[in-house]
Amino acid sequence: MAIYANLTVDQGSDFTSTVSVVDALNAPLDLTGYTFRGQVRKTYTSSTAVDFTLISNAPLTGDILLSLSSAQTAEMKAGRYHYDVEIVSAGNTVTRVLEGQLEVTPRATRVV
């Protein structure tokens, strides 16, 4: 079952957050051989999405770094979005590990 967490992103800024994935015994899940995917959408049924960049520099720790670039967040209108993050095992088993709302806060500074 996925962890539910609300995230806040500043429009036009880089965003990073670390997700710690654990097994049924609450031990870090070994993510060796897994791939990761995650998207942000205005609504669950929106045809357009923003893709998270997802990496695990130390798979044995169960940590996944998710990020959005400043260019990506600059293109997002201020407001609430929905997101989720999934891991895919080498055997192609898909597990949603994180989901929730992502709020983009507006910025006043504009690049000219």
Residue pairs with C-beta under 8 A, 6 or more apart in sequence:
2 84
2 96
2 97
2 98
2 99
3 19
3 97
3 98
3 99
4 99
4 100
5 98
5 99
5 100
6 100
6 101
6 102
6 103
7 15
7 17
7 83
7 100
7 101
7 102
7 103
8 102
8 103
8 105
9 15
9 68
9 73
9 76
9 102
9 103
9 104
9 105
10 73
10 104
10 105
10 107
11 73
11 74
11 76
11 78
11 104
11 105
11 106
11 107
12 70
12 73
12 74
12 107
12 109
12 111
13 70
13 73
13 107
14 67
14 68
14 69
14 70
14 73
15 67
15 68
15 73
16 65
16 66
16 67
17 65
17 66
17 67
18 63
18 64
18 65
18 66
19 63
19 64
19 65
19 66
19 85
19 97
19 98
20 28
20 61
20 62
20 63
21 28
21 29
21 31
21 62
21 63
21 64
21 87
21 97
22 28
22 29
22 62
23 29
28 60
28 61
28 62
28 63
29 62
30 59
30 60
30 62
31 56
31 59
31 60
31 62
31 64
31 87
32 59
32 60
33 89
33 90
34 56
34 59
34 87
34 88
34 89
34 90
35 87
35 88
36 54
36 55
36 56
36 64
36 85
36 86
36 87
36 88
37 51
37 52
37 54
37 85
37 86
37 88
38 51
38 52
38 54
38 66
38 83
38 84
38 85
38 86
38 98
39 49
39 50
39 51
39 52
39 83
39 84
40 49
40 50
40 52
40 68
40 76
40 81
40 82
40 83
40 102
41 48
41 49
41 50
41 81
41 82
41 83
42 48
42 79
42 81
42 82
43 82
44 82
50 68
50 72
50 75
50 76
52 66
52 67
52 68
52 83
52 85
53 66
53 67
53 68
53 69
54 64
54 65
54 66
54 67
54 85
55 64
55 65
56 63
56 64
56 65
57 63
57 65
64 85
64 87
64 97
66 85
73 104
74 111
76 104
77 104
78 104
78 105
78 106
79 103
79 104
80 101
80 102
80 103
80 104
81 101
81 102
81 103
81 104
82 99
82 100
82 101
82 102
83 99
83 100
83 101
83 102
84 96
84 98
84 99
84 100
85 96
85 97
85 98
85 99
86 94
86 95
86 96
86 97
87 94
87 95
87 97
88 94
88 95
89 95
